[in-house]
């Protein structure tokens, strides 16, 4: 009893001598704040961060307390961390040479190279991405490595991919028969509703965050058609229902009209690319609340490269020339029609780190600058079901914050000059506003 009383007395004396000290905060003084929700920017604002969360937003420049850190962004515009809803972070298009990489690069080589792409993406201001597919489950490994702090990169929501025999993503397309028999495709191939259910369940077992399907042919695959529907309606329904059973959404790569319409009617969560959308598809997407992720950057990139003799394989070049130039126009029509739009680039086709150019292309097609930023923040957060934690600058949200020099509402090209990046309350990049953009 005496010993217990003495310990209590000692504790009381120590607490009196060393009172609790409030945790140090980070105060960000922003000249302008685009919060991802309002239709206009606020001026002269302080955003207060404690740990990984935003704990306060105040008008004016709040004076720091003992131990507080002040970040001066008074000449910049602060906004939520940007999100790209269509990235392939484990690779990058390099013309014909890239089609043979699997024969001379080990998965470890691809993963190590991808750390460079992940860092470039984060330094461009994209603190969260949706990776829409990779061979050997590399996107799942990258997601986990970043989450554990082993490498630097954006928060990743990783797809498990499913396609049909000969479909977009069947890596044995275009190979001689002997190799087709010997090599396993890098994505799961399934045919018929039962195989589709099994494939989705396997992707759930693998640890995928969502399902990515190729509802139509694609541009870069070694198959003739970029538009052919690849799934029957029964197969699509099996994929969507099974994914829902396991708490996953379905993103549908789609260029051609028929395959796209089937996918929307089956209940996919998003249409990626959407090149040959029609008024009927716009109406179906609006009725069902389907998201559109346009990827104008990829369209422009492949259209440009299609003009270079020998850059693409012969079977790819005409598809790139026909489909690539259409996506920006489709995006403009979809926006005017009132389709829900989330920002996406398909980087990995175009170079990683250039994601911000998509803002320019979106405004060229008629979307106001503020709407493009919302597409990459609050709208994107809804696509991945993270609106409670990400996408806006609000009390209690995760402190993913980026800044650009000047006012992007007056000059959208500022979105390609991100000079401040905070992810989860940790500063990843802080350069002077005048500094030229760098790749790291």
C-alpha positions in Angstrom: 0.0 0.0 0.0 2.8 2.4 0.9 4.6 1.6 -2.3 1.5 2.4 -4.3 0.9 5.7 -2.6 4.6 6.7 -3.2 4.3 5.9 -7.0 1.1 7.9 -7.2 2.7 10.9 -5.5 5.8 10.6 -7.8 3.6 10.6 -10.9 1.7 13.7 -9.7 4.9 15.6 -9.1 6.2 14.7 -12.6 3.0 15.8 -14.3 3.1 19.1 -12.4 6.8 19.7 -13.3 6.4 18.6 -17.0 2.9 19.6 -18.2 1.6 18.0 -21.5 2.7 19.9 -24.6 0.4 20.2 -27.5 1.6 18.4 -30.6 3.3 20.5 -33.2 1.2 21.5 -36.1 1.9 22.5 -39.7 0.3 25.8 -40.8 0.1 26.3 -44.6 -0.4 29.9 -45.6 -2.1 29.8 -49.0 -2.7 32.8 -51.2 -5.6 30.9 -52.8 -7.4 27.7 -51.8 -9.4 25.6 -54.2 -11.1 23.1 -51.8 -12.5 20.7 -54.4 -16.1 21.4 -53.5 -16.8 25.2 -53.8 -17.2 26.8 -57.2 -14.7 29.6 -56.4 -11.4 29.9 -54.7 -10.9 31.4 -51.3 -8.0 33.9 -50.8 -5.5 34.3 -47.9 -6.3 31.0 -46.0 -4.4 28.9 -43.5 -4.8 25.2 -43.6 -3.8 23.5 -40.3 -2.4 20.0 -40.4 -1.8 17.7 -37.4 -0.3 14.3 -38.2 -1.9 13.0 -41.3 -5.2 15.0 -41.0 -6.4 18.5 -41.6 -7.6 19.9 -38.3 -8.5 23.5 -39.3 -9.1 25.9 -42.1 -9.0 29.6 -41.2 -9.3 32.9 -43.0 -6.1 34.9 -43.0 -2.7 33.8 -42.0 -2.8 32.2 -38.6 0.2 33.0 -36.3 2.1 29.9 -35.3 2.3 28.6 -31.8 5.3 27.0 -30.1 6.8 24.3 -32.2 4.5 24.9 -35.2 5.9 24.8 -38.7 4.8 27.4 -41.3 4.8 26.7 -45.0 4.6 29.8 -47.0 2.5 29.4 -50.2 1.1 32.9 -50.2 2.0 33.3 -53.9 0.4 29.9 -54.8 -2.9 28.1 -55.1 -3.4 25.2 -52.7 -5.8 22.4 -53.5 -6.5 18.8 -52.6 -4.0 16.1 -53.7 -4.8 15.3 -57.4 -6.1 11.9 -58.4 -5.7 10.1 -61.7 -8.3 7.4 -62.3 -6.5 5.6 -65.1 -2.8 4.9 -64.9 -0.5 2.0 -65.6 2.4 2.8 -63.3 4.5 -0.3 -64.0 5.3 0.5 -67.6 5.6 3.2 -70.3 5.0 3.1 -74.0 8.2 2.9 -76.0 7.0 1.8 -79.4 7.7 -1.5 -81.0 10.6 -2.3 -78.6 8.2 -2.3 -75.7 6.3 -5.3 -77.0 9.3 -7.6 -76.5 10.2 -6.5 -72.9 8.6 -9.5 -71.4 11.2 -11.7 -73.1 14.3 -10.0 -71.6 13.1 -8.1 -68.4 12.3 -10.0 -65.2 9.3 -8.9 -63.1 11.9 -7.6 -60.6 13.3 -5.4 -63.4 9.9 -4.0 -64.2 9.1 -3.4 -60.6 12.3 -1.5 -59.9 11.9 0.7 -63.0 8.3 1.4 -61.9 9.6 3.0 -58.7 10.8 5.8 -61.0 7.4 6.2 -62.6 5.6 6.2 -59.2 7.9 8.9 -57.9 7.4 11.1 -61.0 3.6 10.7 -60.6 3.7 11.8 -57.0 6.0 14.8 -57.8 3.5 15.9 -60.5 1.0 16.3 -57.7 -1.0 13.1 -58.0 -1.2 11.7 -54.5 -3.7 8.9 -55.4 -4.0 6.9 -58.6 -6.2 4.0 -59.8 -3.8 1.6 -61.6 -5.9 -0.1 -64.3 -3.9 -3.2 -64.7 -0.4 -4.8 -64.8 1.1 -8.2 -65.6 2.4 -10.4 -62.8 0.3 -8.5 -60.3 3.0 -5.8 -60.2 0.4 -3.1 -59.5 -0.6 -4.9 -56.3 3.0 -5.2 -55.2 3.6 -1.5 -56.0 0.5 -0.5 -54.0 1.6 -2.5 -51.0 5.3 -1.3 -51.1 4.2 2.4 -51.2 1.7 1.8 -48.4 4.5 0.3 -46.2 6.8 3.2 -47.0 9.3 1.1 -48.8 9.2 3.3 -51.9 7.9 6.8 -52.7 4.8 7.1 -54.8 1.1 7.9 -54.8 -1.6 5.9 -53.0 -2.6 3.2 -55.4 -6.0 1.5 -55.9 -5.0 -1.5 -58.0 -7.1 -3.4 -60.6 -7.3 -7.1 -61.2 -7.8 -7.5 -65.0 -10.0 -9.9 -66.9 -10.4 -10.3 -70.6 -11.6 -12.8 -73.2 -9.5 -15.1 -75.4 -8.0 -12.9 -78.1 -9.3 -9.8 -76.4 -7.5 -6.6 -75.5 -5.0 -7.6 -72.8 -4.4 -11.1 -74.1 -0.7 -10.9 -74.3 -0.4 -13.9 -76.7 -2.1 -11.9 -79.5 0.0 -11.7 -82.6 2.5 -14.4 -81.6 3.2 -17.5 -83.6 1.1 -20.6 -82.7 3.9 -22.3 -80.8 4.5 -19.4 -78.5 0.7 -18.9 -78.0 0.6 -22.5 -76.7 3.6 -22.1 -74.4 3.1 -18.6 -72.9 0.5 -17.8 -70.3 -1.3 -14.5 -70.9 -0.4 -11.8 -68.3 -4.1 -11.3 -67.4 -6.8 -13.8 -66.6 -8.7 -15.0 -69.7 -12.3 -16.1 -69.3 -15.0 -17.2 -71.6 -18.6 -17.7 -70.6 -20.4 -16.6 -67.4 -19.0 -19.4 -65.2 -15.4 -18.7 -66.1 -16.0 -14.9 -65.6 -17.2 -15.6 -62.0 -14.2 -17.7 -61.3 -11.9 -15.0 -62.8 -13.4 -12.3 -60.6 -13.1 -14.5 -57.5 -9.4 -15.2 -58.3 -8.8 -11.4 -58.6 -10.4 -11.0 -55.2 -8.2 -13.7 -53.8 -5.2 -11.9 -55.4 -6.1 -8.8 -53.4 -7.3 -6.5 -56.2 -9.2 -3.4 -55.2 -11.5 -3.4 -58.3 -12.0 -5.3 -61.5 -10.9 -4.0 -64.9 -12.3 -5.6 -68.1 -11.7 -5.0 -71.7 -15.3 -4.6 -73.0 -14.0 -3.9 -76.5 -10.9 -4.2 -78.5 -8.0 -1.8 -77.8 -5.5 0.4 -79.6 -2.2 -1.1 -78.5 -3.0 -4.8 -78.4 -1.8 -6.9 -81.4 -5.3 -7.6 -82.6 -7.0 -6.2 -85.7 -10.0 -4.5 -84.2 -10.0 -1.7 -81.6 -13.8 -1.6 -81.5 -15.2 -5.1 -81.5 -17.3 -6.1 -78.5 -15.4 -8.8 -76.5 -18.0 -9.8 -73.9 -21.5 -11.1 -74.2 -24.2 -9.5 -72.1 -24.4 -12.6 -69.9 -20.6 -12.5 -69.4 -20.7 -8.8 -68.4 -23.6 -9.4 -65.9 -21.6 -12.3 -64.4 -18.6 -10.0 -63.9 -20.5 -7.1 -62.4 -22.6 -9.2 -60.1 -19.7 -11.2 -58.8 -17.6 -8.1 -58.3 -20.5 -6.6 -56.3 -20.7 -9.7 -54.1 -17.1 -9.1 -53.2 -17.4 -5.4 -52.6 -15.6 -4.4 -55.8 -16.5 -2.2 -58.7 -15.9 -2.8 -62.4 -14.1 -0.4 -64.8 -14.6 -1.1 -68.4 -12.0 -0.3 -71.1 -14.2 0.5 -74.1 -13.8 2.1 -77.5 -16.5 0.6 -79.7 -20.2 1.5 -79.4 -21.8 -1.9 -79.0 -19.5 -3.3 -76.4 -19.7 0.0 -74.4 -23.5 0.0 -74.4 -23.5 -3.6 -73.2 -21.1 -2.7 -70.4 -23.2 0.2 -69.2 -26.4 -1.8 -69.3 -24.7 -4.5 -67.3 -23.9 -2.0 -64.5 -20.2 -1.3 -64.8 -18.9 1.5 -62.5 -17.0 3.4 -65.1 -16.2 3.6 -68.8 -12.6 4.2 -69.7 -11.7 6.0 -73.0 -15.2 5.8 -74.5 -14.1 6.8 -78.0 -17.2 6.1 -80.0 -19.9 7.1 -77.4 -23.3 8.0 -78.8 -26.2 9.9 -77.5 -27.8 6.6 -76.6 -24.8 5.8 -74.5 -24.7 9.2 -72.9 -28.4 8.7 -71.8 -27.7 5.2 -70.5 -24.7 6.4 -68.5 -26.7 9.3 -67.0 -29.6 7.0 -66.1 -27.3 4.5 -64.3 -24.8 7.0 -62.9 -21.9 5.5 -64.8 -18.6 7.4 -64.5 -16.6 8.4 -67.6 -12.8 8.4 -67.4 -11.8 10.0 -70.8 -7.9 9.6 -71.1 -7.4 12.3 -73.7 -3.7 12.3 -73.0 -3.4 8.7 -74.3 -5.5 9.5 -77.4 -3.3 12.4 -78.3 -0.1 10.5 -77.7 -1.0 7.5 -79.9 -2.3 9.8 -82.6 1.0 11.7 -82.7 3.1 8.5 -82.7 0.9 6.9 -85.4 2.3 9.5 -87.8 5.9 8.2 -87.3 6.8 5.3 -89.6 7.8 2.2 -87.7 6.9 3.5 -84.2 4.0 1.1 -83.8 3.6 -2.5 -85.1 1.7 -2.5 -88.4 -1.5 -3.9 -86.8 -1.5 -1.1 -84.2 -0.8 1.9 -86.4 -4.2 2.2 -88.1 -6.1 1.8 -84.9 -4.0 4.5 -83.2 -4.5 6.9 -86.2 -8.3 6.3 -86.2 -9.1 6.1 -82.5 -6.6 8.5 -80.9 -7.8 11.8 -82.4 -11.5 11.0 -81.4 -11.2 10.9 -77.6 -11.0 14.7 -77.0 -14.0 15.4 -79.1 -16.0 12.6 -77.4 -15.0 14.1 -74.0 -16.4 17.5 -75.0 -19.7 16.0 -76.1 -20.0 13.8 -73.0 -19.4 16.9 -70.8 -22.1 18.9 -72.6 -24.4 15.9 -72.3 -24.0 15.9 -68.5 -22.2 12.6 -68.1 -20.3 12.2 -64.8 -16.6 12.7 -65.5 -13.6 11.8 -63.4 -10.0 12.7 -64.4 -7.9 10.0 -66.0 -4.9 10.0 -68.4 -3.9 6.4 -69.2 -0.3 7.4 -68.3 2.0 4.5 -69.1 0.8 5.1 -72.7 1.8 8.8 -72.5 4.8 9.5 -70.2 4.4 9.3 -66.4 4.7 12.7 -64.7 3.0 14.5 -67.6 -0.5 13.8 -66.1 -1.2 17.5 -65.6 -1.4 18.1 -69.4 -4.9 16.4 -69.2 -6.2 19.6 -67.5 -5.2 21.6 -70.6 -6.9 19.1 -73.0 -10.1 19.1 -70.9 -10.4 22.8 -71.0 -9.7 22.9 -74.7 -12.7 20.6 -75.1 -15.0 22.9 -73.2 -14.8 22.0 -69.5 -14.2 25.0 -67.3 -10.9 25.0 -65.3 -12.6 24.6 -61.9 -14.6 21.6 -63.2 -11.4 19.9 -64.4 -9.9 20.3 -61.0 -13.0 18.9 -59.3 -12.8 16.0 -61.7 -9.3 15.2 -60.3 -10.3 15.7 -56.7 -13.8 15.4 -55.3 -15.2 13.5 -58.3 -12.3 11.1 -58.4 -12.6 10.4 -54.7 -16.2 9.3 -55.3 -15.1 6.9 -58.0 -12.8 5.0 -55.6 -15.3 5.3 -52.6 -12.9 7.5 -50.6 -14.9 10.8 -50.4 -14.9 10.5 -46.6 -11.1 10.9 -46.5 -9.9 12.3 -49.8 -10.8 14.7 -52.5 -11.5 18.0 -50.6 -9.8 20.3 -48.2 -11.9 19.9 -45.1 -11.5 19.3 -41.4 -10.9 15.7 -40.7 -9.8 14.8 -44.2 -6.4 13.2 -44.9 -3.8 15.9 -45.5 -3.1 15.3 -49.2 -2.4 18.8 -50.5 -0.7 20.2 -53.6 0.1 23.7 -54.8 0.8 25.4 -58.1 2.2 28.9 -58.7 -0.3 31.6 -59.5 -3.9 31.0 -60.3 -4.8 27.8 -62.4 -8.3 29.2 -62.9 -6.7 32.0 -65.0 -3.9 29.8 -66.5 -4.7 26.1 -66.5 -1.1 25.3 -67.6 -0.2 26.0 -64.0 -1.4 22.5 -63.3 1.7 21.2 -65.0 3.9 23.1 -62.6 3.1 21.6 -59.2 5.8 22.8 -56.7 4.4 21.6 -53.4 3.2 18.1 -52.6 2.0 16.8 -49.2 0.8 13.2 -48.8 -0.8 12.1 -45.6 0.6 15.1 -43.8 4.2 14.5 -45.0 5.8 17.0 -47.3 7.1 15.2 -50.4 8.1 18.2 -52.5 8.5 21.9 -51.8 10.2 24.0 -54.4 10.1 27.8 -55.0 7.2 28.8 -57.2 9.6 29.9 -59.9 11.4 26.7 -60.1 11.2 24.7 -63.3 9.4 21.3 -63.0 11.7 18.4 -62.5 11.4 14.7 -62.8 12.8 12.6 -60.0 
